[in-house]
Amino acid sequence: MGFPAGKVRFTSVPDLFFSELLPQIDSVPELKVTLHVIWLLHRTKGYPRCVNREELLHDGVLLRGLKMPAQSPQQLVDEGLERAVNRGTLLHLTSRVDDGERQDWYFLNTEHGRRAVEKVRRGELQLGLSAVLEEPQVELERPNIFVLYEQNIGTLQPMIAEELQEAEETYPAEWIEEAFRISTGQNVRKWRYIRAILERWATEGKDDGKAGRYSEEDRYRYIKGKYKDHIKH
């Protein structure tokens, strides 16, 4: 099948999708769902630009392209969405409408998408009619630093991967998550800013939200990894 002559509509896809994401994607459902969501968002009018899971589960164009043995197209849609969220390509929010029905919304992880998600979380934007944002349940497994980086800063570059891994081995997970939250709240989406926060907490102590700071013993008990001996007592 070729493309017809005359006026043909086009969909804009970020160059980084081809240079960074495509080489990493090894799942057909993830690839097809990601591209389909990009296509839908490009055609979406209004603000914020996001897609609903139910819309995808009943999208004939998408479902016709997802056929595999032992799995229904709807299962493959969910698999593709889960993989895309875990990779950081899509951002996921859950809401409840008045009758308690759950709704899942997906945003492309771009500057505009991240800004919209933050506005929804602050209550400045509403998803759907009478929808109330549902706080995510506490997960047993924390997102690793690579996921946090891609969700809050952007596509992970190979040059920064080793430094991120060293930071993850050095600082406690809750410190890293909080540092990313602070960076996002200040709208400073740069790794060096987050690294500076972690280094300051390690050397000066971290305010734990209660009176006082961590003791010297507590502070160095939490720090580990190759940089531990370089942090002054």
Secondary structure, DSSP 4 states (H G I P E B T S, - for coil): --PPSS--------HHIIIIITTT---HHHHHHHHHHHHHHHH--SSS--EEHHHHHT-HHHHHT--BTTB-HHHHHHHHHHHHHHHTSEEEEEEE-TT--EEEEEEESSHHHHHHHHHHHTTSS--STT-EEPPPPPPSSPPPHHHHHHHHT-SPPHHHHHHHHHHHHHS-HHHHHHHHHHHHHTT---HHHHHHHHHHHHHH--B-SSSSB--HHHHHHH--STTGGGS--
